[in-house]
Amino acid sequence: MNETSAFTQDHWIAGPTGKLFARSWQADGESNGADSTRAPIVLLHDSLGCVTLWGAFPQTLARATKRRVIAYDRAGFGVSDARADRLAAHFVSDEAARFFPALCEQLGIERFIAFGHSVGGGMAVECAARHAGQCVALVTEAAQTFVEDRTLAGIRAAREQFRDPTQFARLARYHGDKTQWVLDAWIDTWLSPEFADWSLDTVLPRVSCPTLAIHGSLDEYGTRVHPERIAASVSGPARAAIMEGVRHVPHREQEAQVAAMVADFLQPLAH
């Protein structure tokens, strides 16, 4: 391999509702176990995401940080097993309580860095709070901390876009026959009255690890109030990083810049 490549490995995890698919990336030159004592970065995807939709970012992140990077398809997403149930209003905290521990246990993860995009950012916050003794750092990207009007407006606009069979078919490339469930899990849950009062207000103060909250200035699903609230509310050292001219997916729009930003943030960590 050349110096810009990364070793990948696929994993199957026995989760609470079926098998979960995970993939790990390890920077070239680190495959001999040289980085085995360093906490890996675990990626938690957004509401329509999966491992494949992270694109090249996990490999770029592994190279930039010299850390193992792990991403997984949440239950019902990507190639993980389908779910027969509907998402409950507490699904964000449920991910940290039920599914994430299964991943850590079966992959032998004792310490981790939680990195979550969009709703995955809220899940990363929950993981950092619930598993504070294991989480050495937290990175959120385009995360929501409460149900904001802009978020709901963006979801309603997306609902109309996915009525187009072409748009639906594009999403189906990643989720197959689970695609309608994935859309309903996002749209119906976020627009439901039961979810209207959801927030991370009581969770954020329980996050004691270093935290970086990344957000695009043009994010169509949330204003900068979210990263600023994260940075102001966690109990550990934290800062918000606003990326000018960037929308809801910074790691796709500015892949190298996001990876470099995270690498710089993690560089002082001992583990």
C-alpha positions as MATLAB code, in Angstrom:
seq = 'MNETSAFTQDHWIAGPTGKLFARSWQADGESNGADSTRAPIVLLHDSLGCVTLWGAFPQTLARATKRRVIAYDRAGFGVSDARADRLAAHFVSDEAARFFPALCEQLGIERFIAFGHSVGGGMAVECAARHAGQCVALVTEAAQTFVEDRTLAGIRAAREQFRDPTQFARLARYHGDKTQWVLDAWIDTWLSPEFADWSLDTVLPRVSCPTLAIHGSLDEYGTRVHPERIAASVSGPARAAIMEGVRHVPHREQEAQVAAMVADFLQPLAH';
ca = [
       0.000    0.000    0.000;
       1.062    3.580   -0.498;
       1.222    6.125    2.272;
      -2.245    7.499    1.564;
      -4.092    4.204    1.915;
      -5.736    2.628    4.927;
      -6.439   -0.915    6.059;
     -10.150   -1.746    6.329;
     -11.956   -4.547    8.077;
     -15.645   -5.428    8.192;
     -17.424   -6.650   11.319;
     -20.833   -8.036   12.250;
     -22.182   -7.144   15.687;
     -24.976   -8.960   17.519;
     -27.270   -6.084   18.467;
     -30.483   -5.902   20.506;
     -32.691   -6.123   17.390;
     -30.456   -8.069   14.998;
     -27.059   -7.902   13.342;
     -25.270   -4.573   12.947;
     -22.694   -3.967   10.238;
     -19.500   -2.109   11.132;
     -16.330   -1.215    9.264;
     -13.002   -0.073   10.646;
     -10.176    1.855    9.008;
      -6.600    1.881   10.211;
      -4.031    4.253    8.743;
      -1.301    2.629    6.691;
       1.777    2.110    8.808;
      -0.311    1.597   11.948;
      -1.508   -1.934   11.166;
       1.247   -3.502   13.265;
      -0.516   -2.467   16.459;
       1.460    0.748   16.997;
      -1.778    2.676   17.572;
      -3.589   -0.059   19.512;
      -3.306    1.844   22.799;
      -4.958    4.954   21.370;
      -8.702    5.372   21.630;
     -10.435    4.776   18.292;
     -12.874    7.250   16.782;
     -16.400    5.843   16.508;
     -18.638    7.505   13.907;
     -22.397    7.799   14.447;
     -24.260    8.613   11.243;
     -27.148   10.964   10.503;
     -30.843   10.222   10.031;
     -30.509    8.897    6.464;
     -26.920    7.722    6.748;
     -24.958    4.507    6.822;
     -21.339    3.366    6.655;
     -21.137    3.756    2.870;
     -22.489    7.300    2.934;
     -19.522    8.466    5.029;
     -17.640    8.163    1.739;
     -13.860    8.551    1.928;
     -14.001   10.563    5.136;
     -13.264    7.699    7.589;
     -10.081    6.839    5.692;
      -9.068   10.504    5.541;
      -9.753   10.841    9.252;
      -7.734    7.710   10.072;
      -4.760    9.083    8.148;
      -5.028   12.553    9.691;
      -5.378   11.382   13.300;
      -3.293    8.173   13.117;
      -6.172    6.489   14.918;
      -8.450    3.610   14.115;
     -11.822    4.835   12.844;
     -14.963    2.729   13.215;
     -18.367    3.368   11.637;
     -21.493    1.256   11.910;
     -24.935    1.065   10.365;
     -27.532    1.637   13.060;
     -30.239   -1.001   13.298;
     -32.554   -0.662   10.301;
     -30.028    1.290    8.222;
     -27.581    0.370    5.470;
     -26.871   -3.353    5.497;
     -27.657   -3.902    9.178;
     -30.710   -6.025    9.851;
     -34.118   -4.436    9.423;
     -36.147   -3.303   12.411;
     -39.780   -4.285   12.818;
     -40.494   -1.600   15.409;
     -40.910    2.144   15.059;
     -38.459    4.545   16.620;
     -39.567    5.748   20.041;
     -39.263    9.381   21.109;
     -36.242    8.411   23.233;
     -34.363    6.804   20.305;
     -31.363    9.150   20.666;
     -30.617    8.093   24.236;
     -31.614    4.514   23.390;
     -28.731    4.267   20.915;
     -26.232    5.057   23.667;
     -27.917    2.783   26.188;
     -28.533   -0.349   24.101;
     -26.750   -0.448   20.761;
     -23.460    1.390   21.259;
     -22.415   -0.804   24.227;
     -22.865   -3.931   22.072;
     -20.501   -2.472   19.490;
     -17.886   -1.601   22.105;
     -18.100   -4.960   23.837;
     -17.809   -7.063   20.697;
     -15.021   -4.996   19.145;
     -13.095   -4.798   22.408;
     -13.323   -1.007   22.663;
     -12.356    0.085   26.177;
     -11.939    3.793   25.435;
     -13.357    5.738   22.523;
     -13.769    9.124   20.868;
     -17.395    9.719   19.904;
     -17.932   11.544   16.597;
     -21.522   12.092   15.513;
     -23.081   13.845   12.514;
     -26.527   15.489   12.745;
     -28.747   13.297   14.957;
     -25.676   11.114   15.337;
     -24.168   14.109   17.103;
     -26.906   13.930   19.709;
     -26.217   10.224   20.058;
     -22.505   10.951   20.469;
     -23.363   13.392   23.266;
     -25.453   10.687   24.934;
     -22.581    8.197   24.577;
     -20.098   10.664   26.093;
     -22.423   11.328   29.036;
     -23.566    7.756   29.674;
     -20.109    6.207   29.233;
     -18.058    9.055   30.665;
     -15.374    6.750   32.027;
     -14.665    5.396   28.546;
     -15.145    8.489   26.363;
     -11.911   10.468   26.064;
     -13.244   13.106   23.616;
     -16.407   14.166   21.817;
     -16.825   15.653   18.337;
     -20.216   16.767   17.097;
     -20.842   17.865   13.526;
     -24.045   19.646   12.479;
     -25.691   18.293   15.649;
     -29.082   19.357   16.975;
     -29.589   19.920   20.691;
     -33.351   20.527   20.602;
     -36.164   20.569   18.054;
     -35.619   23.868   16.250;
     -38.019   25.365   13.724;
     -35.299   25.375   11.069;
     -34.797   21.642   11.568;
     -38.495   20.923   11.115;
     -38.678   23.160    8.034;
     -35.750   21.299    6.489;
     -37.375   17.949    7.197;
     -40.676   19.053    5.653;
     -38.837   20.225    2.538;
     -36.988   16.907    2.328;
     -40.274   15.019    2.701;
     -41.512   16.669   -0.485;
     -38.248   15.965   -2.316;
     -38.432   12.263   -1.502;
     -41.858   12.009   -3.102;
     -39.842   12.101   -6.329;
     -39.190    8.449   -7.287;
     -35.707    9.391   -8.514;
     -34.731   10.785   -5.099;
     -36.202    7.764   -3.352;
     -34.291    5.415   -5.674;
     -31.019    7.193   -4.875;
     -31.528    6.606   -1.182;
     -32.537    2.992   -1.863;
     -29.027    2.337   -3.207;
     -27.853    2.461    0.377;
     -30.804    1.077    2.353;
     -32.490   -1.312   -0.084;
     -35.933   -2.493    0.935;
     -35.523   -0.686    4.274;
     -35.633    2.733    2.576;
     -39.220    3.621    3.446;
     -38.590    2.638    7.067;
     -35.497    4.877    7.121;
     -37.459    7.846    5.774;
     -40.350    7.285    8.179;
     -37.935    6.901   11.100;
     -36.583   10.362   10.320;
     -39.592   12.325    9.140;
     -42.389   10.853   11.247;
     -40.335   10.786   14.441;
     -39.036   14.358   14.236;
     -42.427   15.769   13.219;
     -44.355   13.845   15.888;
     -45.830   15.692   18.899;
     -44.126   13.171   21.199;
     -40.694   14.344   20.030;
     -41.406   18.086   20.207;
     -39.937   18.509   23.700;
     -36.762   16.512   23.046;
     -33.508   18.208   23.984;
     -30.020   17.497   25.299;
     -30.296   20.092   28.065;
     -30.008   17.610   30.927;
     -27.402   15.483   29.154;
     -24.799   18.052   28.102;
     -23.657   18.970   31.647;
     -22.744   15.303   32.199;
     -20.165   15.424   29.389;
     -16.788   15.914   31.051;
     -14.383   15.105   28.207;
     -12.879   17.633   25.755;
     -15.485   18.582   23.157;
     -15.391   20.066   19.658;
     -18.696   21.177   18.117;
     -18.423   21.701   14.339;
     -21.188   23.459   12.419;
     -21.640   24.997    8.983;
     -22.768   28.614    8.827;
     -25.295   27.697    6.106;
     -26.610   24.525    7.759;
     -30.156   24.060    6.503;
     -31.135   21.862    9.472;
     -30.005   24.009   12.381;
     -28.578   27.368   13.391;
     -25.309   28.021   15.206;
     -27.205   28.045   18.493;
     -26.602   24.282   18.646;
     -22.784   24.184   18.623;
     -22.709   27.211   20.886;
     -25.057   25.501   23.340;
     -22.917   22.358   23.293;
     -19.720   24.304   23.951;
     -21.319   26.340   26.738;
     -23.115   23.459   28.465;
     -20.654   20.577   28.727;
     -18.587   20.448   31.915;
     -15.290   19.706   30.183;
     -13.162   21.974   27.951;
     -15.047   22.763   24.758;
     -15.245   25.036   21.756;
     -17.564   25.609   18.830;
     -16.071   25.744   15.322;
     -18.250   27.497   12.736;
     -17.270   26.727    9.145;
     -18.227   29.649    6.926;
     -20.072   28.882    3.696;
     -20.627   25.243    4.675;
     -23.987   23.511    4.839;
     -25.184   20.421    6.731;
     -22.469   17.927    5.785;
     -19.083   19.539    6.511;
     -17.180   16.247    6.215;
     -18.391   15.908    2.621;
     -18.081   19.565    1.637;
     -14.702   20.176    3.289;
     -13.370   16.682    3.973;
      -9.687   17.505    4.420;
     -10.398   20.590    6.509;
     -12.691   18.716    8.903;
     -10.201   15.870    9.270;
      -7.380   18.318    9.963;
      -9.515   20.193   12.482;
     -10.315   16.978   14.351;
      -6.676   15.858   14.247;
      -5.559   19.163   15.733;
      -8.233   18.895   18.443;
      -7.189   15.346   19.358;
      -3.428   15.874   19.163;
      -2.928   16.818   22.857;
      -4.758   13.710   24.119;
      -2.623   11.164   25.918;
      -4.735    8.232   24.721;
];
